[in-house]
Amino acid sequence: MIRFERVTKRYADGTTAVDDLSFEVAEGELVTLVGPSGCGKTTTMMMINRLIEPTEGKIFVDGEDISQVDPVQLRRRIGYVIQQVGLFPHRTILDNTATVPALVGWKRAKAKARAAELLDMVGLDPKKYGSRYPDQLSGGQRQRVGVARALAADPPVLLMDEPFGAVDPVVREQLQDQFLEMQASVRKTVVMVTHDIEEAVRLGDRIAVYGQGRIEQFDSPGAVLGNPATPYVAEFVGADRGLKRLSVTRIEADDLEEPPLARLDESAAAAAARLRAQGARWAVCLDEDGDLHGWAGVDELALAGDAQVGELAHRMNSWVPVGAPLKTAFGVMLQHDAGWVAVLDGARFLGVLTPAKLHEALRRSVDADALGVSRDQVEFDSVSDA
């Protein structure tokens, strides 16, 4: 969708902001450009909609050389979100959101209907917020309007310049979550500039790590964190890159262990005898369909006589869905002071993730990226097997 061919931007004073840059962004891909201030990442992004013109090289959007396209028409086909939002203070939120559709000739009713649809998508009820003005919204709400406005004319490409940098960390994480959910449904081609490696890792399908005017590494978040291409990249992503990688490594069914199990309709005394024979002190309690219903201690079951396991099952607070990041599982373990977390597919119980298995999953992920294979093809001696 976007292609740079040997693009250089050199200013009159001799400063080279971008030097001989070549890369591609696939259709529907979210690429984050990350690096220190002054490294050329914002210049790169602004050349895509010709707010800055390259000195050398060519840039193509959807196969078209953008130097041959009228800049105004080009910008109306590309969504643009900036850190300070840039809403018109004298226009309502609904009118702000409908700005670009109106400029490209949509009828007023259609433009407003589209604006209302997008406000609802970003979590702002158009009936409640549509008639308000920007100064009546919080910073996070204004940022959501900025995203909605950029998407209003349904552009294939979306450029985002540190879009969540002006809000507090809690709101930033909420906006990132919401944007990822929205991107999963609309699948725009997105180029996002950020100076925050954690944001780049969390949001990007691929990351371009900038040095001075050049890309030092352009790869998946897992590869950048697990196998930095240069000492510069290793220093930039930080010594804690292993912890950062937890946020981009997903839990898979093969990462799990099967714990002691008990059925809800099973006799508590019989279950206790069976579990003690296995050396177990507790069990995960499942119904006949394999859905999770909690846990029970073996000693408690042994004292319950004729009761059924289901009468003694305790609520399970330590659980995560399959496919969640390892970081989420680790956080749940710490929050509940748990030695493991249950992993579910909907309500269906798949197994438990232990600290040893979490570490193993992380190691497999790193090695898989290094070898260019899937995680299930990586073999090594596990700590849990020792």
C-alpha positions, 0 to 999 in steps of 0.5 A, a space after each residue: 500500500 505504501 512504498 518508499 524508494 530511496 527517499 532522502 530529505 535534505 534541508 537548505 542548511 545541509 541537514 539530512 533528516 531522512 537518508 536513502 530510505 526504502 521500505 514498504 507497508 502492506 495493506 491493512 498493516 499497522 507500522 510504528 515508527 519509533 526513535 528519539 527526537 530528531 531521528 526523521 520519523 515524523 519527517 518520514 510520515 509527513 512525506 506520505 501526505 506531502 506536508 513535506 516534499 522529499 529531496 530525492 526518491 519516490 513514494 507510492 501509495 496504492 501503486 501511485 507516485 504521489 508526486 503526480 497527485 494534487 497534494 490537497 486531493 491526496 490529503 483528503 484520501 489520507 486520514 491524519 491524527 496529531 497529538 494535539 487533535 486540532 479540532 475546530 473550537 467553534 464547531 460541534 463535535 458532530 460537525 468536526 467529525 464530518 469535516 472531511 466527508 463534507 469537503 469531498 462532496 458528501 451530502 450533509 445528511 450522509 456526512 453527519 450519519 457517518 460522523 455519528 457512526 464513528 463517534 459511536 465506534 470510538 465510544 462517544 454516544 453521538 446523542 450525548 456528545 455530538 452537540 458539544 464543543 471541543 472545550 466541553 470534552 476531556 483530553 482523552 475524549 478529544 483524542 477519540 474525536 480526532 481518530 473518528 474525524 480521520 476515519 470519517 471519509 473512509 480513507 485507506 491510509 491513516 497517519 498518526 503522529 504521537 496520537 496518544 502522547 498528550 493524555 495521562 498513562 491510564 487514558 492512554 492505555 484505554 485509547 490504545 486498547 480501543 484503537 486496537 479493537 477498532 483496527 481489528 474491524 476496519 483494517 486500515 493501513 496505518 503509519 504511527 509515529 511514537 517515541 515510546 517503545 512500549 507503545 510501538 511494541 503494543 500497537 505495531 504489526 511491525 516496528 521501524 526503529 530509527 537511528 539518525 535518518 535511517 531505519 536500523 531495524 524493521 521487523 515484528 515487535 517480537 523480533 525487535 525485542 528478542 533479536 535486536 539487529 544492532 547494538 543501537 537497537 538493543 540499547 534503544 529497546 532497553 535491557 528489560 526487553 525480555 519483559 517488554 516481549 511478554 506483551 507481544 507473546 501470546 498464550 498458546 494451548 501448547 504452553 499449558 499444563 493439565 492440573 488435577 481435575 474434578 467434576 462438579 457432579 462427582 462425590 467429594 469424598 471419592 474425588 478427594 481419594 482419587 486426588 490424594 492418590 495422585 499426590 494433589 492438594 487441590 483440583 480445578 472444578 469443571 462441569 460435564 462440558 469442560 467449562 470452568 467452575 472454580 477450584 477446591 482443596 483436597 482436604 476440604 473435599 475429604 471432609 465433605 462426606 456425601 456432598 458433590 464437588 460442585 457444592 464446594 467449588 470456590 470462584 476462580 479469580 486467576 484466569 486469562 483467555 487463550 491468546 492473551 499476552 504473557 504479560 497479562 497472565 504474569 500480571 494476574 499471577 502477581 495480582 492474586 498471588 497465584 502459582 498459576 493461572 487458568 487459561 480459557 477458550 470462552 468458558 471452556 478450560 484448556 489448562 493452566 499456565 505456570 511460571 515455568 511454562 510462561 518462561 518456556 513460552 517466552 524462550 520458544 518465542 524468541 528462538 522461533 523468531 531467530 530461526 524463522 520457524 513456528 514456536 511448536 518447532 523449537 526444541 530445548 531442555 525445559 526447566 520443568 523437565 529437569 
